[in-house]
Amino acid sequence: MNGPAPEIVPDPTIPLPPYELRMGGRHFKKDPAFVNAGVRDVRQLRQRAGLGRRKRVLDWGCGAGRLAVGIKHLLGHVEDYHGVDVQPALIGWAQAHLADEHHRFTLVDAHNARYNPRGRPSFDIPADDGSVDVVHGYSVFSHMLADDVAGYAATIRRILAPEGRAWLTAFVEEEVPDCVENPDDYLDLRWDGALHCVRYERHFFEQLMWDAGLAVSEFVHGKETDGQSVYVLRRR
């Protein structure tokens, strides 16, 4: 019987961001936890989204590069890794310490009331049409209201290759109101500030994806950080 995947010991030659730049806070405070969270996502992307060394990856909301660290530890590199985020300090660190011929990072000045309140209204993700094999979006839709989710879902559909997959997390439940920002008493956690937690009713969320041209290939409920669920999406 297969057991859990072995833990990865951090490679001292691969830089790790300081704690204050690690999105996810207490969950990724220690170096092994940060590295193994990135490696775990890489393993999920291989299993569920077809990730391999010849694939083109768009890490949407990349932070300081946790997925890039996971790729470097587990695969060495992919054909192209492109990390994008709206937070200058995180992108600046990643570009300075993790960029190389296979890994690049781009700052996008798009508005988000939590992470970039002064940014310009935009649903842009810097990628050509049909150019991305794997989109990774960890805890991005979790901090967006419905209009933004719909707009970005249409962009993801546009940039996905015909056989590409998008692996995304969101707060999703059944038999709840369609969209609630910072719901009271949800998951026994305290949600503070703009867009800390945006919870969706499952069928409402999946209709947003469908209307944007995306279909659900896989759904895993409540197994990610703070109770987020995983969606694997494809072009329909």
C-alpha positions as CSV (number, residue, x, y, z in Angstrom):
1,M,0.0,0.0,0.0
2,N,1.3,3.4,-0.9
3,G,2.1,5.7,2.0
4,P,2.4,9.5,2.1
5,A,5.0,11.1,-0.1
6,P,8.4,11.5,1.6
7,E,9.2,14.9,3.0
8,I,11.7,17.0,1.1
9,V,14.7,18.4,2.9
10,P,15.3,22.0,1.9
11,D,18.2,22.4,-0.5
12,P,20.4,25.1,0.9
13,T,21.4,26.2,-2.6
14,I,17.7,27.2,-3.4
15,P,16.9,30.6,-1.7
16,L,13.8,30.9,0.5
17,P,12.0,34.1,1.2
18,P,12.0,35.6,4.7
19,Y,9.0,34.8,6.9
20,E,7.3,38.2,6.4
21,L,7.1,37.5,2.6
22,R,5.6,34.0,2.9
23,M,1.9,34.2,2.0
24,G,0.0,31.8,4.3
25,G,1.6,33.1,7.5
26,R,1.8,30.6,10.3
27,H,1.2,27.6,8.0
28,F,4.6,28.2,6.3
29,K,6.7,29.8,9.0
30,K,9.3,27.0,9.2
31,D,11.5,26.4,6.1
32,P,10.6,22.7,5.7
33,A,6.9,23.5,5.9
34,F,7.3,26.2,3.2
35,V,9.3,23.9,0.9
36,N,7.1,20.9,1.3
37,A,4.0,22.9,0.7
38,G,5.5,24.0,-2.7
39,V,6.5,20.4,-3.4
40,R,3.1,19.1,-2.5
41,D,1.5,21.5,-5.0
42,V,3.9,20.3,-7.7
43,R,2.9,16.7,-7.0
44,Q,-0.8,17.6,-7.2
45,L,-0.2,19.5,-10.5
46,R,1.6,16.4,-11.9
47,Q,-1.2,14.1,-10.8
48,R,-4.2,16.3,-11.6
49,A,-3.1,18.9,-14.2
50,G,-0.5,17.1,-16.3
51,L,2.5,19.1,-15.1
52,G,5.9,17.9,-16.4
53,R,9.2,19.3,-17.3
54,R,8.1,20.2,-20.9
55,K,5.1,22.2,-19.7
56,R,4.5,26.0,-19.6
57,V,3.3,27.1,-16.1
58,L,1.5,30.3,-15.2
59,D,1.6,30.8,-11.4
60,W,-1.1,33.3,-10.8
61,G,-0.8,35.0,-7.5
62,C,2.7,33.5,-7.1
63,G,3.7,35.5,-4.0
64,A,7.4,35.1,-3.3
65,G,7.6,32.0,-5.4
66,R,6.6,29.0,-3.2
67,L,5.6,26.9,-6.3
68,A,8.8,27.9,-8.0
69,V,10.7,26.6,-5.0
70,G,8.7,23.4,-5.2
71,I,9.5,23.0,-8.9
72,K,13.2,23.5,-8.3
73,H,13.3,20.9,-5.5
74,L,11.2,18.3,-7.3
75,L,11.7,18.8,-11.0
76,G,14.6,21.1,-11.4
77,H,12.7,23.2,-13.9
78,V,9.8,23.2,-16.4
79,E,9.9,24.5,-19.9
80,D,8.6,27.9,-18.7
81,Y,7.5,29.0,-15.3
82,H,6.0,32.5,-15.1
83,G,5.0,33.8,-11.7
84,V,2.7,36.9,-11.6
85,D,1.5,38.9,-8.6
86,V,0.2,42.3,-7.6
87,Q,2.5,42.7,-4.6
88,P,5.8,44.5,-5.4
89,A,7.8,43.3,-2.4
90,L,7.1,39.7,-3.1
91,I,7.7,39.8,-6.9
92,G,10.9,41.8,-6.3
93,W,12.3,39.2,-3.9
94,A,11.4,36.3,-6.3
95,Q,12.9,38.0,-9.3
96,A,16.1,38.8,-7.4
97,H,16.5,35.3,-5.9
98,L,14.7,32.7,-8.0
99,A,14.7,33.9,-11.6
100,D,16.8,32.1,-14.1
101,E,16.5,30.9,-17.7
102,H,13.4,28.8,-16.8
103,H,11.8,30.9,-14.1
104,R,10.6,34.5,-14.5
105,F,8.3,36.9,-12.5
106,T,6.1,39.8,-13.4
107,L,4.4,42.5,-11.3
108,V,0.9,43.2,-12.5
109,D,-0.7,46.4,-11.2
110,A,-4.3,45.1,-11.1
111,H,-6.7,46.2,-8.4
112,N,-7.5,44.0,-5.4
113,A,-9.1,45.6,-2.4
114,R,-7.0,43.4,-0.1
115,Y,-3.6,43.2,-1.8
116,N,-3.4,46.1,-4.2
117,P,-6.2,48.6,-3.4
118,R,-4.5,51.4,-5.6
119,G,-4.1,49.2,-8.6
120,R,-6.0,49.8,-11.9
121,P,-9.2,47.8,-12.6
122,S,-8.1,44.9,-14.9
123,F,-8.7,41.2,-15.5
124,D,-5.4,41.0,-17.3
125,I,-3.0,38.0,-16.9
126,P,0.2,38.6,-18.9
127,A,0.1,35.5,-21.2
128,D,-0.7,35.0,-24.9
129,D,-3.9,33.3,-26.0
130,G,-3.6,29.5,-25.7
131,S,-0.1,29.6,-24.4
132,V,-0.3,28.1,-20.9
133,D,-0.4,24.3,-20.2
134,V,-0.9,24.7,-16.4
135,V,-2.4,27.6,-14.5
136,H,-1.8,27.5,-10.7
137,G,-3.9,29.8,-8.6
138,Y,-3.5,29.1,-4.9
139,S,-5.8,31.2,-2.7
140,V,-6.6,33.8,-5.4
141,F,-10.3,33.4,-6.1
142,S,-10.5,33.1,-2.3
143,H,-10.0,36.9,-2.1
144,M,-12.3,38.1,-4.9
145,L,-16.0,39.0,-5.3
146,A,-18.1,37.5,-8.1
147,D,-17.5,40.1,-10.8
148,D,-13.8,39.7,-10.5
149,V,-14.0,35.9,-10.4
150,A,-16.0,35.9,-13.6
151,G,-13.6,38.3,-15.3
152,Y,-10.5,36.5,-14.4
153,A,-12.1,33.1,-15.3
154,A,-12.6,34.4,-18.8
155,T,-9.0,35.4,-19.0
156,I,-7.9,32.0,-17.8
157,R,-10.0,30.3,-20.5
158,R,-8.3,32.6,-23.0
159,I,-4.7,31.8,-22.0
160,L,-5.1,28.1,-21.5
161,A,-3.8,25.8,-24.2
162,P,-6.5,23.5,-25.8
163,E,-5.5,20.6,-23.5
164,G,-4.4,22.8,-20.6
165,R,-5.6,22.7,-17.1
166,A,-6.2,25.3,-14.4
167,W,-5.7,24.2,-10.7
168,L,-7.3,26.7,-8.4
169,T,-8.5,27.0,-4.8
170,A,-11.6,28.7,-3.5
171,F,-13.9,28.8,-0.4
172,V,-16.9,26.8,-1.6
173,E,-19.8,25.2,0.2
174,E,-23.2,23.9,-0.7
175,E,-26.5,25.4,0.5
176,V,-25.1,28.8,1.5
177,P,-25.7,32.2,0.0
178,D,-24.2,32.7,-3.5
179,C,-21.3,35.0,-2.4
180,V,-20.4,36.3,1.1
181,E,-17.4,38.3,2.1
182,N,-16.0,37.4,5.6
183,P,-18.8,35.1,6.6
184,D,-19.4,34.9,10.4
185,D,-18.5,31.7,12.2
186,Y,-17.2,30.1,9.1
187,L,-14.7,27.3,9.7
188,D,-14.2,28.5,13.3
189,L,-11.8,31.2,12.0
190,R,-11.9,35.0,12.3
191,W,-12.0,36.9,9.0
192,D,-10.9,40.5,9.2
193,G,-10.4,43.2,6.6
194,A,-11.3,43.5,2.9
195,L,-11.7,40.1,1.1
196,H,-10.0,38.1,3.8
197,C,-12.4,35.2,2.9
198,V,-14.9,35.2,0.1
199,R,-17.1,32.1,0.3
200,Y,-19.2,30.9,-2.6
201,E,-22.1,28.5,-3.0
202,R,-20.7,25.6,-5.1
203,H,-23.3,25.6,-7.9
204,F,-23.1,29.4,-8.2
205,F,-19.3,29.3,-8.4
206,E,-19.3,26.5,-11.0
207,Q,-21.9,28.5,-13.1
208,L,-19.5,31.4,-13.1
209,M,-16.8,29.1,-14.5
210,W,-19.1,27.6,-17.1
211,D,-20.3,31.0,-18.3
212,A,-16.6,32.0,-18.7
213,G,-15.9,29.0,-20.9
214,L,-14.5,26.6,-18.3
215,A,-15.7,23.1,-17.2
216,V,-14.9,21.3,-14.0
217,S,-12.6,18.3,-14.4
218,E,-12.2,17.6,-10.7
219,F,-13.4,19.0,-7.3
220,V,-11.9,18.3,-3.9
221,H,-13.7,19.9,-1.0
222,G,-12.0,21.6,2.0
223,K,-8.6,20.0,2.0
224,E,-6.4,23.0,1.4
225,T,-5.2,25.9,3.7
226,D,-8.0,27.2,6.0
227,G,-10.5,24.9,4.4
228,Q,-10.2,25.9,0.8
229,S,-11.4,23.6,-1.9
230,V,-9.6,22.6,-5.1
231,Y,-10.9,22.9,-8.6
232,V,-9.3,21.5,-11.7
233,L,-10.7,23.3,-14.8
234,R,-10.4,22.8,-18.6
235,R,-11.7,24.7,-21.6
236,R,-15.2,23.6,-22.6
